[in-house]
Structures are given as C-alpha cells and as structure tokens.
Amino acid sequence: MARRFTGFVGVDLGGARGKTTAVTHLVAGSAGGEPRARVLAVSTRHRGEPWIDATLLEFVASLGDDLVVAINAPLTAPACARCVVPACPGVEACVDPAVVWQRTEGRAMVEGAAVAAVVGGPQNRALPEPPRGRWRVQPYAHRATELVLCYERGLLPASQVGHAVGLVAARAAHLRRRLVRAGFALHQNLLEVSPAATIAALFDRRRARGYKRDADPWETRAGLVEALGDLEFAPASRLAREDALSNDHCFDSLIAAYTAYLWARDEWTMPEAGAPFVEDGWIWAPPSRP
C-alpha cells in the first residue's frame, strides 16, 4: 500500500434513523504478491440495530488508527452556506474562491459541455447537457467538485448535481464534526465519494446507471463485482456478497469502501494548488485513464 492505511469503511449514508444507511468494512491484503481488497462485512444493521450516528462512531472507533472512512454523502456545504459575511454582495462581486471559480472556470466548463453535447463527437455527446438559457448554477446550492464530475468528466448525470443541501447532507456535516473528534480529517482519512462516479470511471456510465435501474440489477452488480479482479470476500464475511448484490445501499457502501482502498493504493491527489476544492469539497473518484 502506498499510503499507510490498511482498513477501509464505506458508508452509504441515509437519514438520521439509520434505516437506509449501509456500511462495508474491508481490509487491504495480498495474494501472490499482488494487492487485494478483502471484504469482511457488509450490512444495514450492526448487532441488530440500525446505523445511527452513535453506532457508526462506536464501530469506527473499534477498528484502530490505520483506517479510512469513505462516505457517500456531501461532507462540505456550498459556499453560501459557509459564508459569514452579513450582507451578500452578490455572485458577480463575491470574492470567495469557490464562488469565483464557479463564475469563471465553472461557467466555462458548463457552457463548454453544452456546446460539446450539440456539436462534439460521440464521446462528448455522453456529457450531460446543462439547462438552456441563463446561468443556473448557484453557490448556495452547488459545489465546484460536482460540476467537475458532471460537466468535465461526465461521471455523474446533471440530476445528481446540487445535492449538498437537505437532510442527508445535514447528517453528513454533523457526522464529519463527530469524526473530527475521533481523529479523522477531511481528505486525509475521511473521504467524500460517489459510488456512481467510481463505477462510471472504472467501467462506463451505462453500468453506473444500470446497477440500480436495470431490469435485473442483481445481475449487473454481480458482473461489476466479478470484473473487480482485486476484490474478494473473506470466508468470515458470510452473506456479505449476497447482501451487496441484492441491496442498493449495501452495494453503494461496498463501492465506497473500495474507492477508499483505491485512493490509498494508487495515491490519488487533489487538483492543482489554488483551486477551491480543499474548502469547497472534493468527491474522490478514479482518475481519468491516460
């Protein structure tokens, strides 16, 4: 492992009651000298109880220090929600780095995707076309990382942009603060991930949509797991594989944990210095292929 971490927890975060939250625990190992990701557990409950915050924090604390937690939920708020200026100067006059990026590079990125979707080659037509008319991306609802994944890399549909507000996002923000007290730091051993973006980057956007929407999503998920040649289920994991294949939330938690494993193994890095992503947030996904 290029980074020191050997344990990885993936969380598909649901509402506060924990009924739609799923957690995967996997560890890094090796077989024949090759690195492997070994799944130890996948579940929607812990010792018969749903994954409420206290249960999740207790579980994470029991796993030691060489651990990365990857959460499929927004871990940062949009720029306007973080702002402490009492009187807003407006988007065009704002000096917050994230807002400046959105109205310059972000705006050019979205408009460029619109052009590519209309006149580009087949590879560009896969990019989502933004809404026509006036600029509709706003710093009180959107983050720069979402625009990059959607309009630059084409890993997320436009329908998944702008989810950094709401009940799950509020729970994620609270959980991030609780994890800080437990020794976790954003971008260091606490990651925001998107299972759909990971699947799209490793495979393609059709399967990123299909693992939840296909007529037989179990078969689609089984094919994806089989194609991840370095992923295996430990004998002690019991029904973890079947749970991951039959349950949306369990599968997303599995891919979240696997994303963290790849992040550590391959030493993914943040974008260039000067970009707003450290504070505004970054959704970790496999880098573009050369």
C-alpha positions, 0 to 999 in steps of 0.5 A, spaced: 500 500 500 502 506 498 499 510 503 499 507 510 492 505 511 490 498 511 482 498 513 477 501 509 469 503 511 464 505 506 458 508 508 452 509 504 449 514 508 441 515 509 437 519 514 438 520 521 434 513 523 439 509 520 434 505 516 437 506 509 444 507 511 449 501 509 456 500 511 462 495 508 468 494 512 474 491 508 481 490 509 487 491 504 491 484 503 495 480 498 495 474 494 501 472 490 504 478 491 499 482 488 494 487 492 487 485 494 481 488 497 478 483 502 471 484 504 469 482 511 462 485 512 457 488 509 450 490 512 444 495 514 444 493 521 450 492 526 448 487 532 441 488 530 440 495 530 440 500 525 446 505 523 445 511 527 450 516 528 452 513 535 453 506 532 457 508 526 462 512 531 462 506 536 464 501 530 469 506 527 472 507 533 473 499 534 477 498 528 484 502 530 488 508 527 490 505 520 483 506 517 479 510 512 472 512 512 469 513 505 462 516 505 457 517 500 454 523 502 456 531 501 461 532 507 462 540 505 456 545 504 456 550 498 459 556 499 453 560 501 452 556 506 459 557 509 459 564 508 459 569 514 459 575 511 452 579 513 450 582 507 451 578 500 454 582 495 452 578 490 455 572 485 458 577 480 462 581 486 463 575 491 470 574 492 470 567 495 474 562 491 469 557 490 464 562 488 469 565 483 471 559 480 464 557 479 463 564 475 469 563 471 472 556 470 465 553 472 461 557 467 466 555 462 466 548 463 458 548 463 457 552 457 463 548 454 459 541 455 453 544 452 456 546 446 460 539 446 453 535 447 450 539 440 456 539 436 462 534 439 463 527 437 460 521 440 464 521 446 462 528 448 455 527 446 455 522 453 456 529 457 450 531 460 447 537 457 446 543 462 439 547 462 438 552 456 438 559 457 441 563 463 446 561 468 443 556 473 448 554 477 448 557 484 453 557 490 448 556 495 446 550 492 452 547 488 459 545 489 465 546 484 467 538 485 460 536 482 460 540 476 467 537 475 464 530 475 458 532 471 460 537 466 468 535 465 468 528 466 461 526 465 461 521 471 455 523 474 448 525 470 446 533 471 440 530 476 445 528 481 448 535 481 446 540 487 445 535 492 449 538 498 443 541 501 437 537 505 437 532 510 442 527 508 447 532 507 445 535 514 447 528 517 453 528 513 456 535 516 454 533 523 457 526 522 464 529 519 464 534 526 463 527 530 469 524 526 473 530 527 473 528 534 475 521 533 481 523 529 479 523 522 480 529 517 477 531 511 481 528 505 486 525 509 482 519 512 475 521 511 473 521 504 467 524 500 465 519 494 460 517 489 459 510 488 456 512 481 462 516 479 467 510 481 463 505 477 462 510 471 470 511 471 472 504 472 467 501 467 462 506 463 456 510 465 451 505 462 453 500 468 453 506 473 446 507 471 444 500 470 446 497 477 440 500 480 435 501 474 436 495 470 431 490 469 435 485 473 440 489 477 442 483 481 445 481 475 449 487 473 452 488 480 454 481 480 458 482 473 461 489 476 463 485 482 466 479 478 470 484 473 473 487 480 479 482 479 482 485 486 476 484 490 474 478 494 470 476 500 473 473 506 470 466 508 468 470 515 464 475 511 458 470 510 452 473 506 456 479 505 456 478 497 449 476 497 447 482 501 451 487 496 448 484 490 441 484 492 441 491 496 442 498 493 445 501 499 449 495 501 452 495 494 453 503 494 457 502 501 461 496 498 463 501 492 465 506 497 469 502 501 473 500 495 474 507 492 477 508 499 482 502 498 483 505 491 485 512 493 490 509 498 493 504 493 494 508 487 495 515 491 490 519 488 491 527 489 487 533 489 487 538 483 492 543 482 494 548 488 489 554 488 483 551 486 477 551 491 476 544 492 480 543 499 474 548 502 469 547 497 469 539 497 472 534 493 468 527 491 474 522 490 473 518 484 478 514 479 482 518 475 481 519 468 485 513 464 491 516 460 
